[in-house]
Amino acid sequence: MIEKRVSAKKKARELAKYLRAERPDYAYLKSLFQYLRSELEIEVSKSNKSPT
């Protein structure tokens, strides 16, 4: 049986409620999501961006 995902916007609100008290800055959130991807074993795909 396939489970339905919570929308990204709703999940973002849940995470914001949890993190708001810590008043995180950009660098902290970037690091947090790097560790989260690592824990979930998600690899970042490298794409070639053409300069415009």
C-alpha positions in Angstrom: 0.0 0.0 0.0 1.3 3.4 -0.9 1.3 6.0 1.8 0.4 9.6 0.9 3.1 12.2 1.6 2.4 15.4 3.5 2.8 18.4 1.3 6.2 20.2 1.4 4.5 23.4 2.6 2.8 21.7 5.5 6.0 19.9 6.5 7.9 23.2 6.3 5.4 24.7 8.7 5.9 21.8 11.1 9.6 22.1 11.0 9.4 25.9 11.5 7.3 25.5 14.6 10.0 23.1 16.0 13.0 25.3 15.0 11.6 28.8 15.5 12.6 29.0 19.2 16.3 28.4 18.2 16.2 31.4 15.8 18.4 29.5 13.2 20.4 31.4 10.6 21.0 30.4 7.0 24.3 28.6 7.7 22.7 26.6 10.5 19.8 25.5 8.3 22.1 24.6 5.5 24.2 22.4 7.8 21.0 20.9 9.3 19.6 19.8 5.9 23.0 18.4 4.9 23.0 16.2 8.0 19.3 15.3 7.3 20.1 14.2 3.8 23.0 12.1 5.1 20.7 10.4 7.7 18.1 9.7 5.0 20.8 8.5 2.7 19.8 11.0 0.0 22.6 11.9 -2.5 22.6 15.4 -4.0 22.6 15.1 -7.8 25.2 17.3 -9.5 23.8 19.0 -12.6 25.7 21.1 -15.1 24.2 24.6 -15.1 24.8 26.6 -18.3 25.9 30.2 -17.7 23.4 32.7 -19.0 
